[in-house]
Amino acid sequence: MNPYKEIIIELESELDLKGKKALQELNAFFNPKDFNVSLNDKTLLIKIHSLDFQLFSLIKNTIETDSELEPENILNKIEKSIDGIKSYGIKSGKRFYVDYNIERKVKNRKEKEGRRGKYYYAQNNTFTKENNEIPEQFENQIICGDSLFELQKLPNNCIDLVFTSPPYNFGLEYEDSDDDHNWDVYFKKLFRILDECIRVLKYGGRLIINVQPLFSDYIPSHHLISQHCIKRKMIWKGEVLWEKNNYNCKYTAWGSWKSPSSPYLKYTWEFVEIFCKGELKKTGEKDNIDISADEFKEWVVAKWSIAPEKKMKKYDHPAMFPENLVERVLKLFSYKDDIILDPFNGAGTTTAVSAKLGRRFLGMDISEQYCKTARDRLE
Ligand SMILES: C[S@@+](CC[C@H](N)C(=O)[O-])C[C@H]1O[C@@H](n2cnc3c(N)ncnc32)[C@H](O)[C@@H]1O
């Protein structure tokens, strides 16, 4: 077996002396058994067994390059092509490009899946497979009202995808709704709304919920919400960890300072839970797929680094999610022209992005002010 992952780069012109020197310097930093680059005429051969990619980037920046004949910095080209390899294992900070998955390969996977019972908890559901068109009066609308009652006006099985971020019950200052209920009251209402979402979803449709659990009250909302959906026989497709990287977030509490008695854990991320109604596969026209190969490769790795929304002041809403999060969800899990519902639409991020990406939409929010903002954003 070849002990290396190999990458070949065909250069447009021969490397000049400066470029060759840069390659030599790069090779000198690494054990040739782990990583080396060789040049034959205009062909670069990169052989990688294992590599600390962060270290590689640091070293690359210290080497002088800018070869005259090769217009793009050759080291950037090498870095980009290595970073393009998405399959590798990680051990002690190093990426391993060969043999990393040998132990983990499962034999007779299909047979085992069949025997063990794939998503056993969602078998014997009573979902009807007959889907309906959404009535015209609901298409591309922002509806102001309590979504528990507004959703009841929709027929069964008429929505392709629900993407939403419910009020978290943190005590935020929303216009026209209270965000500080006893937890049992909060979940009772939320679950009734989620049940309505499940009812209006098409067979094969998706329910995608962004949740930030309230850790200081020790309420694992993302688990409780997932448990409820599973109880309703939805198939858990997976979970995205939305890394917001907000290390300077407001948490100043340490719990028990410098003592194991009760340290307080801090989080810089939120969750996105993904459920399917009836089946994992969603049908759609090939022409209505709008995700690129690069986006697909990057986004199926379920940790998304996206900064929190910066325009909350502008839109006068305290808990918006960013457009980029919605864009990823819609392109990865829906087709163009699908019907997207957000029952807690707030300042209308889901509806604005749906419109931009050629999806049809329906947004609901209890606040007249937020509904107006959502309508304005569609202009
Ligand atoms: C976390 S925010 C959603 C923000 C939205 N994702 C955005 O980017 O603007 C939750 C929203 O739910 C709304 N809300 C709370 N209870 C509701 C209910 N029963 N029906 C409809 N909307 C409700 C609040 O007004 C708030 O705007």
The ligand as a Gaussian input file, in Angstrom:
#p B3LYP/6-31G(d) Opt

LIG

0 1
 C      -35.165000      33.587000      18.888000
 S      -36.311000      34.667000      18.190000
 C      -36.201000      34.311000      16.471000
 C      -35.294000      35.248000      15.728000
 C      -35.151000      34.964000      14.259000
 N      -34.513000      33.698000      14.021000
 C      -34.343000      36.065000      13.558000
 O      -33.255000      35.794000      13.004000
 O      -34.805000      37.207000      13.611000
 C      -37.853000      34.009000      18.665000
 C      -39.052000      34.800000      18.179000
 O      -40.239000      34.078000      18.550000
 C      -41.292000      35.028000      18.700000
 N      -42.384000      34.348000      19.447000
 C      -42.443000      34.007000      20.751000
 N      -43.566000      33.317000      21.016000
 C      -44.221000      33.185000      19.847000
 C      -45.439000      32.539000      19.457000
 N      -46.190000      31.894000      20.341000
 N      -45.804000      32.598000      18.157000
 C      -45.055000      33.259000      17.251000
 N      -43.892000      33.885000      17.562000
 C      -43.486000      33.846000      18.831000
 C      -40.629000      36.207000      19.377000
 O      -41.336000      37.386000      19.128000
 C      -39.217000      36.200000      18.727000
 O      -39.150000      37.126000      17.682000

